[in-house]
Amino acid sequence: MIAVFYTGDVRHNQDIAAANHKLLIDQLSQFCEVNVYRFTRDDPERGQCPYDPPHRQDDPDNKYRRGFGGAVQLWDFMRGVERTQEPVVIRLRTDLWFTESSVKVICDEIQLLLNNKTDVAYFGSDWLNEAVGMINLKLPVNIHSDHHVQDFVIAARRDGLKDFNTVITDIDLLNPNKRRSGNKLFRYILKMDGLDQVSRAHRILCQIWLVRQTYEEYPDNNIVVRDYIQSYIVDDKAKAGKKNLAIPHPMQDAVNWWRSQQQWEPKNITVDEWWDWQKL
């Protein structure tokens, strides 16, 4: 049996999200019983997370999503594990977008978990390195050498995880500045024997995107990933460029990958013309 649970904020059109996520749930259901739970921030049974930001709209950490955001994500994950009983757990965000290829990649890894061939799988995508646009790149995770893991989807065998209290103790021992990033903190779910890592873990780069727009109709994959890439180039609300002092722009490879999918020529990201790369 598999427990699929949602955590975090509820973002964007949830009818469209449900239709897209059904691609994954239906495929998982082909080989295992799947129970779906919503443990999002609006869940009255969520409990009180000690790392939540102050509930004030004018608080900078609340406005800019800083503070202990990584610790909140990790607490929600462990709380979800605590609230379920199935041998395998899968944590999802509400703003994920699954492509057909990513569904196959995830299902293949879940079957390895079910068959006790591995313990933890971290899924996501990488746009700043040579892994741009990868369909399936699987890399072993070593807690001593890896600085981060992907954290869009986290799947694990229950018996391959530390217990809730041990994880929270580990977070509390960290310098507060190190509680910001989820893709760094999620390494702390891995079981250890002294200094030796016990959990068999991998991070898998595949074509999972984050939804950055509230779509009114079910979008094409190319539209979702275009808007996802754009979100790392410009703040759409503030109309201000991100990392605009870096030449070339950190998202240049991602832009050229997207353009190649349209069979277009490469095009440079230029200052104050943050959307031009979307044009032929």
SVG drawing of the C-alpha trace seen along z (x, -y; Angstrom):
<svg xmlns="http://www.w3.org/2000/svg" viewBox="-12 -47 43 54">
<polyline fill="none" stroke="black" stroke-width="0.4" points="0.0,0.0 1.1,-3.6 0.1,-6.8 0.2,-9.8 -0.1,-13.0 -0.1,-16.7 1.6,-19.3 2.3,-23.0 0.3,-25.9 -2.6,-25.3 -1.7,-27.1 -3.3,-27.8 -6.2,-26.0 -6.8,-22.8 -9.2,-21.4 -6.5,-21.5 -4.0,-20.2 -6.2,-17.2 -6.6,-16.4 -2.9,-16.4 -2.0,-14.5 -4.6,-11.9 -2.0,-10.8 0.3,-9.7 -2.3,-8.3 -3.9,-6.2 -0.6,-4.7 0.3,-4.0 -3.0,-2.3 -2.2,0.1 0.2,2.0 -0.6,1.0 -3.4,-0.2 -3.1,-4.0 -4.6,-6.2 -4.6,-10.0 -4.5,-12.5 -4.5,-16.3 -2.3,-17.5 -1.9,-21.0 -1.6,-24.2 -5.4,-24.7 -5.9,-21.3 -7.4,-21.9 -5.7,-18.6 -2.3,-19.7 -1.0,-20.6 1.1,-23.5 4.4,-23.6 7.1,-25.3 8.8,-26.8 5.8,-28.5 6.4,-32.3 4.4,-34.8 0.9,-35.2 1.3,-38.8 0.9,-39.9 3.5,-42.7 6.1,-40.3 9.1,-40.1 9.6,-36.4 5.9,-35.8 6.0,-38.1 9.2,-36.8 8.9,-33.2 12.0,-33.1 12.4,-32.4 12.5,-28.7 10.7,-27.6 12.8,-24.4 12.1,-23.4 8.4,-23.9 8.5,-21.6 10.4,-19.0 8.1,-19.2 5.1,-18.8 6.6,-15.8 7.4,-14.0 4.0,-14.9 2.5,-13.3 4.5,-10.2 3.3,-10.2 -0.3,-10.5 -0.3,-7.6 0.4,-3.8 1.1,-2.6 4.6,-1.0 5.5,-3.5 4.8,-7.2 4.9,-9.8 4.8,-13.5 3.5,-15.9 3.1,-19.7 -0.2,-21.1 1.6,-23.1 3.4,-20.2 3.0,-19.5 3.6,-15.9 4.6,-15.1 4.0,-11.6 7.7,-10.8 8.0,-11.9 5.0,-9.6 6.8,-6.6 10.1,-7.5 8.3,-7.9 6.3,-4.7 9.5,-2.8 11.1,-4.1 8.1,-3.4 8.2,0.2 11.8,0.4 10.6,-1.0 7.8,1.6 10.3,4.4 12.7,3.2 15.4,2.3 15.8,-1.2 14.7,-3.4 14.3,-7.0 13.8,-8.7 14.0,-12.5 12.4,-13.8 12.8,-17.2 14.4,-19.1 17.5,-21.1 17.8,-24.2 21.1,-25.7 23.5,-22.9 24.1,-20.4 21.0,-18.4 18.7,-20.9 15.6,-19.2 16.7,-15.7 14.1,-13.0 15.7,-10.5 19.0,-11.1 19.4,-9.1 22.2,-10.0 23.0,-8.3 22.7,-10.5 25.5,-10.6 24.6,-12.7 28.2,-13.6 29.0,-14.9 25.7,-16.1 24.8,-19.7 21.2,-19.3 18.6,-16.9 15.5,-17.5 12.3,-18.0 9.4,-18.3 8.3,-14.8 9.7,-12.7 9.0,-8.9 10.2,-6.6 9.8,-3.3 8.6,-4.1 11.2,-1.8 13.9,-3.7 13.3,-7.0 14.3,-8.4 11.6,-8.8 9.8,-12.2 11.5,-13.2 15.0,-12.5 14.5,-14.6 13.1,-17.5 16.0,-17.3 18.4,-17.4 16.7,-20.5 16.8,-22.2 20.5,-21.7 21.1,-23.5 22.1,-27.2 18.8,-29.0 20.2,-30.3 20.4,-26.6 16.6,-26.1 15.6,-28.0 16.1,-25.5 14.0,-22.4 16.4,-20.8 19.1,-20.9 17.1,-19.9 15.4,-16.9 18.7,-15.0 18.0,-14.7 15.3,-12.1 17.9,-9.5 18.7,-6.9 22.1,-6.9 24.2,-4.5 26.6,-6.8 28.3,-8.6 27.3,-5.9 24.3,-6.4 21.9,-3.4 19.2,-4.6 19.6,-3.7 18.8,-7.0 18.8,-8.6 17.8,-11.9 16.1,-11.6 16.1,-14.5 13.1,-14.3 10.5,-16.4 8.5,-17.6 7.6,-21.3 6.2,-23.8 3.1,-25.6 3.6,-29.3 0.4,-30.6 -3.3,-30.2 -4.5,-28.6 -8.2,-28.7 -7.9,-25.7 -5.7,-22.6 -2.4,-23.8 0.2,-22.1 3.4,-20.9 5.4,-23.4 3.4,-26.3 3.8,-25.1 7.6,-24.7 7.9,-28.0 6.2,-29.8 8.2,-27.9 11.5,-28.9 10.3,-32.5 9.6,-32.6 13.4,-32.2 14.2,-35.1 11.6,-37.7 9.3,-38.4 6.0,-38.6 4.3,-40.7 7.1,-43.1 8.2,-43.1 11.8,-43.0 14.6,-40.8 16.2,-38.2 20.0,-37.8 20.1,-40.4 23.8,-41.2 24.9,-37.7 26.2,-37.4 25.3,-35.0 22.1,-34.7 21.9,-31.5 18.8,-30.4 20.3,-30.8 20.8,-27.1 17.2,-26.5 15.9,-29.1 17.8,-27.6 16.6,-24.1 13.0,-25.3 13.6,-27.0 15.1,-23.8 11.9,-22.0 10.1,-24.5 12.8,-23.9 13.9,-27.5 17.4,-29.0 19.1,-29.9 18.5,-33.4 20.2,-35.3 18.4,-36.7 18.8,-40.4 18.4,-43.0 15.0,-44.7 13.7,-42.3 13.0,-39.4 10.3,-37.9 11.9,-38.2 13.3,-34.6 9.7,-33.3 9.4,-34.9 10.6,-33.3"/>
</svg>
